[in-house]
Amino acid sequence: MEQNKTGSKLAHLSSDGHRIQTVQEHLEGTAKLAADFARPFGGESQACLAGLLHDIGKYSDDFQRRLAGGPKVDHSTAGAKVAFSLHQPEVAFAVAGHHGGLPDGGGKRDTPETPTLFGRRKKEVPPCEDWRSEVTLPDAHRPPLPKDGFSTSFYIRMLYSCLVDADYLDTEAFMNGTTSGRGGGEPMDVLLQRLRDYVAPWWNPTSELNQKRCEILRRCFEQGRTAPPGLFTLTVPTGGGKTVSSLAFALTHAVAYQKRRVIYVIPYTSIIDQTASVFTRILGEENVLEHHSGSEATMKDRDTDGAPSSKVLATENWDAPVIVTTAVQFFESLFANRSSRCRKLHNLADSVVIFDEAQTLPVAYLRPCVAAIGQLVRHYGVTAMLCTATQPALGPLFDELAPGLSLREIMEDPAKLYTFFRRTTLRQAGEVTEEDLAGQLSAAGQALCVVNSRATAQRLFGMLPREGCYCLTTLLCPADRKRLLAEIRARLQGGAPCRVVATSLIEAGVDLDFPAVWREEAGLDSVLQAAGRCNREGKRPADQSTVTVFRLAGQTVPNIILSSTEAARSVFHDFADPAEPDAIHAYFSLFLTLKGQEELDRKGILPGFARDMEGRIFPFATAAERFKLIESPAVTVYLALPENETLIEALRAGNCSRTLYRRLGQYGITVYPQHLAALQEAGAVEAVDKDTWILQDAALYDHNTGLTLDVPTGQGWMI
């Protein structure tokens, strides 16, 4: 073992026991990194202080005995208590939570046993005063941020992110015998040039459609370069090329204003892969990180030398040039309290964030999500863009929750764009029976019908002729959906009969083109998403490409879409063309009014930080528990098939890794409690863990319609 030349206390021992890191070395290394991370938003002095204080508890004799195999020791509370004594509550929160997660603030009556910051203040800690002879604390000040509760809580999370990432990286560097930091990927100007090279063949279009797409792309390049940082909307109709155009804005803006990365937030895991694939093709695999629940990295994924892969490491703190992630991953991280979720937050600063399909922002959490976007733009150097074909009416919310932050539209005349790209005619058919609907679909040569229920989709499909008919829901595993989509595309392109009954999974990002579409009544945004699958390539006149909205006889609208459906009915009544921009704006305004302010923050997240939540000030832990964008108790059931036998055996053996789950994901089905109970009662499933199951009865799965059960799910409206 190395000799301790300074006589200082030890923070870490290398795994081979031959190298040591002193507490002083670790504190100073962490402080430097944390300060660097916080510099983009002016928090470097408090981040430095947090780094110097976070592990002073390791100066205790109790912790030194811990290094020799003794019992666990609380080494976080000591630094938090010192921070409190220095009137640095923000630092105290970060230090107290750097291992166990940001605690609730609590109240002055809390006891030492209460898991709050006020409780921790009263906790006795082992003596560790030796730190005072080795550590010099800097003067620290909070940057000039608003003093309201939500702004303060947001800043504390950012400070916490700087500290925990710095702590991880400094420790990792010592253990690996390397220098701190990771990074990777190429500079933004290189990525921008790659994009310019990719689109270069597009600039001499021969068709009117491609000419218009080039106008949109050119406008995004121009605005990315000239428009000052802030909050933007990009309203481009379906078929206008908004994915590449938004990337053009983001990369150009990043180069023009020295932004460090681009983050693309996508609502559905079903389309994240294709977006990441497009970006990878343009920018190179080493520059694009895909991160969502289905791609969660584990330390079992390793490069050829046995070390964790660079992609695995980058998912921990988003240290990559371009991130493609989900709204769930993005927003739940912003309201999380655990270090594993929060350590990426500081890397949002000085970035460009694109919210694709912005109309899908979660309604029950819309107010806290808007408030968080406002914080990022106003105080952390973020340029944000709400990118959609149907722009939601979020202006009043931003005016309220982010005063002074104006929404700027990238396109000069979205209404004119709508007129150009208009490809369909919407009509209302009123109430129809399933039998009548099946007859209309059977008579059509090629048609798509989107319904609200998986059960309805399977019933309707059963009424259609077998030849050229398909059923697409999440009761099918992704591998079968992919296979069926390929068959559907081939039949559509070949002019063969093709009738598809689907749930809303087909509405976003699926590039199918039908001459006619039927859509069960729902929110106007969902209707227009379905309409995007009709006459997609603009080969037919708009008045001959009909999107028929219907109501099924004997069925009620699910509560979860009742407000959006009622708002859509009103717009259909008041506007001759419900797809025009004014109608869409009216729809979203009415929808948000019908939901009411409380329903836009159903869990009381913002009031909780403005006042208190269940008697706790700064309720970080409580809010993190409440902020769950997906609250469904669904579990995954994997099919056991000949082609994935090896994967299933690895799952049974517990050899779980990111790669395994990604490959198995092609054979997974979302199952809700009633389904699971029926499967268990029939002895048809094998438990791997409480959230993971293997289907043992192959007779319950049909490769064309999916998982079939006699017991209704109670969640049948889900896609």
N, C-alpha and C positions, 0 to 999 in steps of 0.2 A: 504493500500500500504506500501511496505517496506520503511523505512527511508533511504534517501540518506546520508549516514554517512560521505562521503568524500566531499560533496558539489559539486561533479562533475556534468557535464551535462549528460543527459540521451540519450542512443542510442535506446533502445527498452522498451516497456511496454508489459507485458504478456497480453494475450487475456482477462483474468479475471480482469486485472487492479490492481492485488495485488502484483506483483513482478516487479522489475525494473532491467535493465542492463545499467550500465554507459557506456559512450563512451569509456573511458579508458579500462574497462573490455572487451568490444567487440573488440577494436583494438588489445589488447594484446592477446586475445584468437585467433583471426583470424591470427595474425602474427605468433604465435607458430605453428598452423596447417599448414599454407602456407609454412613455412620454412621446416617443416617435409616432406611435399609433394614434395618440390623441391630438397631435399637432394640427391636423386638418380642421379640427373644430375648436381649437383654442383651449383644450383641456390638459395640455402637457404638464403643467406644474402639479395639478392634483393627481394625475396619473403617475407622475414620478413619485409623489408622496405615498400613494397607494402601494407602488412597487417596493418602496423602502420599508414600509410597515407591515406588509402582508404576512411575512413569516418571522417576525421578531420573536414569536413564541417558541421558535426552534432554538433560541438561546437558553432555554430552560434545561436544567439537568434531566428532567423527566423526558424531554424529547431526545436528548443525547442517549439516554438508556433505550429509548424506542429504536434507535438505529442499530442497537446491539441485540434487538429481538424482544424488547420490553413491550408493555401494553400501549395501545393507541393513546395519543395525547392531543387535546384541543390546542392547536397552535395558531388559530385564526383570531380568537377572541382578543388576545393581548393587543394586537395591532389595531383592532377596531376600537378598543377602549382608549388607546393613545390618541387615535384620530378624533374621538369625541372630545377628549380633553383639550384638543387644539381647535375646537369649534369647526370641525371638518366632517359634518354628517354624511356628505356624499361619499367621501373616502371611507368612512366607517362602514357604510353599507357594502361597498365593493370588497373591502378587506374581510368583513365578517362572512360574506357569502362566497369567497373565492373557491371553496371546496364543496360545501353543501348546498349552494344556491342562494340567491338573494332572499333574505328573510322578510317577512312582514315587519313593518316598523314597530307595531304594537303600541302600548301605552305605558305611562309611568307607574301604573300599579302592577305591571308584569313582574313575576318572580324570576330568579335565576334559572328556574327550570323551564320557563316559557320560551318556546323557540322563536323569539322575536329579537329585534335589535335592542329594544329597551331591556328585555330580559337578559341578553348577553352582556349588557353594560354592568349588571349586578353580579355576574358570575365571577367566582374566584378562579384565578389562573395561576399556574406554577410561576414562581419568580423567574424573570428573564431580563433583569436590568443590565446585563452585560452589553446589550445592544447599544446602549448610550455611549459607550467608549469607541464604537466602530462605525456608527451610522450618524451622519449629519443630515438633518431634515431640512429641506428647502422651504422657503416661504411659498405658500400655495394659495391660489385664488381661483374661484369659479369664473368661467368665461361669462361675458355679458348676455346671459340668457334670461328669458322671462322667469319670474319667480312663482308662477302658478304651479299647482301640484303635478299636473300632467307633464309640463315641460321639464320640471325638476326630475320626475321619475324617469323620463326618457333619457335625460342626460346621465343619470345614475347608471342606467343600463349600458349606455355607451362607454362610460368610464369603467364599469365592471367588465365589459368585453375587452377593453384594452388590457386590463390587469390579467384576466384569466388566460388570454391568448399569449401574452408576454410570459406568464408563469409557465405555461405548457411548453412554449418554444425554448425558453432558457433551460428548463429541465431536460427537454428532449436533446438539445444541443450537447449538454454535458454528458448525458447517458450515451449518446452516439459518438462523442468525441469530435464534434464538428462545430462550426460556427452557427449562431442563431439565425433563424429565418429560413424561409422556403422560397416563395415566389415561383415563378415559372411562366412560360409563355412569352410571346413576342410583344414589342411595344405597340401602342395604339396606332401610330403612324404606319407601321408595317401592315397591321390588320386592315386599315383603311385602304391602303394601296391594293391589298389582295381583293377587297370588295370591288374597287374600281376596275381592276383587271377582269373580275368575274362578270361584271355587267357591261363591259366595253362593247361586246357584240350586239348589245340591245339598242344602241343609240341610232341605228338607221332603220327604224321600223317601217314595214310596208303596209300594215293594216291600221285602220283607224283606232281599233282597240289597243294595240300595242303602242301607238303614238300617245294615247291618253295615259297608259301605264308609265311611259317614259316621262311624261310631264309631271306625274306624281313623284316619281323617283328623283327627278331633277330638283323639284321643289324641296324635297326632304334633304338632299345634299346641301342646297343653298341655305335653308333655314338652320340646319345643324351648324353651319359655319358662321352665320351672321346673327342669329337670335340669341340674346343674352340668356344665361342660365335661369331656370325657373320651372314653371309648371305648364305643360302643354297638353293639347288634345290633338289627335290625328284621326280625323273622320274620313275613312276611305271605304266605299262600298265593296261588297264581296266581288272578287275578281280584279280589284284594282292593284294587287301586288303589295299589300300593306306590310307583309312580313319582311321582305327585303328592303322596302322603302323605310320602314322604321329602323332597321339596322343601319341604313345609310345615314339617317339623322343621328343615331346614337354614336357611331364611330366618328363621324365628322365633328360632332359636338365635343366628343371626348378629346380629340386632337386640338381643336380650336381653343378649348378652355381647360386643358390639362386635367381632365378627369381620368381617374385611375383604372376604372373598369366599367363594363356594361353588364347590367343584370336584367334578364328577360323573365318576367313573371307571367306564367301561363296558368289558366284556371283548371285544366284537365290533364291528368296523367295520360289520357288516351291520345293526346296530340303532342305531348312534350317531346317524345322520341323523334317525331318527324321534324319538329322545329330544330332540335339539337342536331339532327342529321343534316339539315340544310346549312346551318351555320358551320358545322364541321367541314362540309364539302367546300365552303367558301373560304374559311379562315384556317383550316388545319386542325387536326384532332388535338394537338397539344395546347391549343388556345381556347378550347370550349369545354366547360365543365357542366355536366348534367347532374342535377341534384334534386331528388324527390324521394318520397317514401319507398318507391320501388327500386331505387338505386342507392339506398343507404349503404355506406361503406362499412366494412368491418376490417379490423386489423389482421384478419386471416387472408385478405387479398394481398398478394406480395408480388414484387418484381422478381426477375430471375435470380437476383442475388439474395433473396429471402427478406428484403426490407419491404415495408409497406409501400405500395405503389404511389406515385406522385398524385394520381387522381384521388386515391383514398385519402391522402393527407390533405389535399385541397378542399375536400368536402367539409373538413372540420372547421376551416376558417375562411373559406371562399377566397383564398389567395390565388386567383386566376384572372386572366383578362376578360373573359366572357362567361357569365354564369347563366344557365337556363334552369329555372326552378319553378315550383308551383306556388300558387297563392297560399296554400296551406303552410308550406315550408317557410315562406317569406314572412307572413304576418304572425304565425304562431311563434317564430323566433323573436320577432319584435316585442312580443308580450310574454316571453318565457322568463324563467328565473334561474334555470339550470345552466351551469357553465358550458356544457356540451352544446346547447342550443344557442347560447348568447355569444360565444367567442367570435363568431363571424360578424357581429353587428358593426364593429368599428370599421370594417372594410366596406360598409355601405357609404361611408363618407366620401365625398368627392367622386361620385359615380353617376352614371346615367342609368335610370331604372325605367324600363318599358313595361307597362301593364297591358298585356294583350287581352283582348276581349274584356275591356274594363267594365262592361255592363254586368259582368258576372261577379263583381265584388260581393262578398257575403253579406246579405241584407241584415241579418241579426247582429252583425258586428260592423256595420257600415260606418257608423260614427267614429269608433276608435280607429278603424282602418284609415279613414280620411284624415283624422287628427294625426296619425303616425306619418302619413305621407307629407302632411303639412310641416311637421317637425323636421323631417329629413330635408325638405326643400329649403325651408326658412333658415335653419341653423346648422346644417351639416353638409352644405355644398352639393346637394343632390339636385340634378335635373331629372324631373319625372315626366313621363308621357303616358296619357291614357289613350290607348290605341284600340279602335273599334269601328265597326260599320254602323253601329247603332249607339251613338254617344249618350250615356246616361246624364240626367240633369243634376249634376253634382255641384254646380256653381254655388247655390245657396249654402250647402254644407261647408264648402271650402271658405266662403265668406264668413261663416260663423266660427268655424274651428281653426282657421288659419287666416286671420284678418290681414289684409294687405297683399295676399297672394292671389293673383289673377290667373285665370285659365286662358291660355293663348292657343288658338287653333292654327295648325300648320298650313292647312289648305286655305286658299283664298276664298273659294266659293263651294263649300260642301254640297249645297243644294243643287248647283249646276252639275257637280259630279254625279249626284244621285240620278238626275235626269238622264245623263249619258249612260250610266251603268244599269238603268232600269231594264230588267229582263223578264219580269213576271207581272201578272195581274192577280191581285188577291180578291177572293170572293167568299162570302159566307153562305154555307149550305143549310144552316140551322141544325135541327135534330135529325139524326139518322139512326137506324138500327144497325147492329153489327152485320146482319144478313144483307141488308141493302148495300152497306159499304163494301162487303166482300164481293157482291155482284158488280159494283162499279169498278173495283180493282181488277176483277177477272176479265171484264170487258176491255180494259185498257191494255195496250200492247206493252208499254213500259211505264211504270208508275212507282212512286214511293209513298208510303203511308206511315206517318209518325204518330204514335199514340203515347199516352202518359203512363201506361202500366205494362209491366212485363207479362202479366197474366193475360191482359187484353191482346198483346202482340201474339202470344202463343195461340189463343183462341181464334183470332182472326186468320192467322196463317193456316190453321186447321181447316178453314172453310174455303181455301183457295186450291186450285189445281196444283199438283206437285211439280209439273214441268215449268221451269223458269221462275219459281217462286222461292222467296227466302225470308227468314226470320232472324233479325239481328237484335240481341239484347245482351246484357251482362250476365245472363244465365249461360251464355256460350263462353268458353275459354278464349283468350286472345288468339291462340293459334288457329282455332276454328273460325273466328271472326275474320282473321287475316285471309284465310283460305277462301271463305265465302265472298269477301270483298273482291278478291281477284277474279272469281267467277262472275260476279256481278259486273265488274268493269268490262270484262271480255264480252259479255252478252250485250251490254249497252253499246259498246263500240261496234259490235257486229250487227246491230239492229235486231237481235233476237228478242223474243218475249222475255220480259224481266219485271217482276213485281216484288217489291221489297216491303215488308212490314217491320218497323223498327221502333225502338224507343229513342229518346233524345240523344243517345250516344252518337248518332249519325249526324247530328246537326252542326258540330264544330270540327273543322279541319279535315273532313272526309271529302275528297275531291271526286264526288259522283255527279253525274249530269243526267237528270230525268226530264222528259218533256212535260210531265205533270206530277204534282205533289198534293197529297192530302195531309192535313195536320189537325189532330184533335186540339180543341181550343185550349190555350195556355196563355202565358204572358206574351206580349207583342214581340219582345226580343227573341223568344223561343220560336214563334211563328216565322219571324224573318230569318232566323238561322236555318230553319227547314226550307224556306224559300230560296236560300242560297244553294240548295241542291237541285233547283229547277232552272233549266236553260242556263246552266253555269257558264258555258262557253259562248253564249249569245248567238247561237246559230239559228234561232227561231225568233219570230216577232214576239214582243212582250204580250200582246193580246191573245196569242195562241199558246202561251205558256202559263197555265193556270195553277195557282195555289189555292186549294179549297179548304177552308176552315170549317170544321163540323163539331157538333156536340153529340155524344153517344147517348141514345135513349136508355133510360133506366140507370144511368150512372151519375154520381155526384162528383164534383170537382174536389180533389184532395185538398185538405186544409193548407198544406204547405205552398200550394200555388193558387189559392183562392183569391188573394188580393191582386196578384198579377193578372189573373184571368178576368176579374171584374174591371180592372183598369183597361185591359185590351178591349173588352166589350164596349166600353165607353168611347174609345178612340175609333173603333169600327163604326160606331153610330155617328160620330161628329165629323169625321174626315172622309172625303171621297177616296183618297189614297192613303191608307194607314201606314204606308211605308215611307212617306215623304218625311224629311227632317223635322218639320214642325209637329207632325203627328207623333213622331218618336219622342220628341222633347215633352210633349203633352202627356204621353203615356208614362214616362218615368216620373214626371212631376206628380201626377195623380197617384201612381203606385206608391211613391214614398209618403205621400199624404195619407193614403189609406193604411199603410203600415203603422204610421204614427212614430213620434220621436222615440218613445220607449222601446219600440220593436226594432229600431235601428241600433240599439245598444242593449240587447235583451238581458245581458248579464250585469249591467250597471258598471262597466269597466271605467268609463270616464268619470262618472260621479264618485266612484270609489277612490280615485286619485285626487279629485277636487276636494273631497271632505275626508271620509274614511269609509272603510268597508268592514262591516261587522266589528266596529270598535277598534280597527287597526289603521294607523296612518301608514301611508306608502305600502299598500298591501301587495307586495310583489308576488309572494308565494300564492296568496289567495287568487289574485287576478290570473296568474299563470294557469292555475287549476281550472278556472272558469272559461278562459279563452281557448276554446276548442272548436275550430271551424268544422270539423267532422266529428260529430258526437254519436254517430251510429255505432251500435254494438256489433257491427258486422265482423265476421271472421272469414278467413280464406280457406277454401277447400280445394286441394290439389287433386287432379285426375291422375290415376295410376295407369299409364298406357305403356305399350311395348317400347315406344320411342323415347320415353323418359324414365325407364326403369332404373337406370344408374343414378339419376338425379333423386328419385324417390328414396332409394336405398341410402344415399348420402344424407338426405333429410332425416330419415329414421335413425341414422347413426349419430346425428348431432353435428355433422361436419358442415355447419352452416356458414356461408360466406356471401358476400355481395354478389359474386359471380353465380353461385348456386341459386340464390333467390331471383336474380334477373332471368336466368334460364328457366327456372320453374314457373316464373310469372306467366309464361305463355300457356300454362296449363292450370291456372288458378281461377276460381270463381268466387265472387262475393256472396256470402250466405248470411241471412239475418236470423235472429233467434228462433223464430217458429220453424223455419226450414231446418236449422241445426237440430232442434229438438226432435223433429220428425225423423231425420236421418239417424240420430242416436237411438231412438226407439226401435227403428228398423234394423239396428246393428249394421248400418251401411257405411259408417265412418270410423276412422281410427284417429285418435288424438295424438298429435305431436306435442303441442302445448295448448293453452287455453284459447289462443288466437289462430292456431294452425291445425288443419285436419287433412286427412287423406281419404278420398272416396274409394270404398272397397267394392261397392255394388255397381258394376259398370252398366247394368241395365237401367239405372236411373238417369243416365246421361245419353242424349242423342246428339250426334255430331252436327246436325242441321238445325236443331231447335234449342239445344242446351239442356240444363238440369231441369228435370221435371219432378214435381212433388204434388201430392194430393192436398196437403195442408197449405193454405194461403200464407204468404209471408207477413202480411200486415204492413209491408214496406213496398208493396207492389208498384207504386208510382215511380220508384227509383229506376234509373236506367240500367 
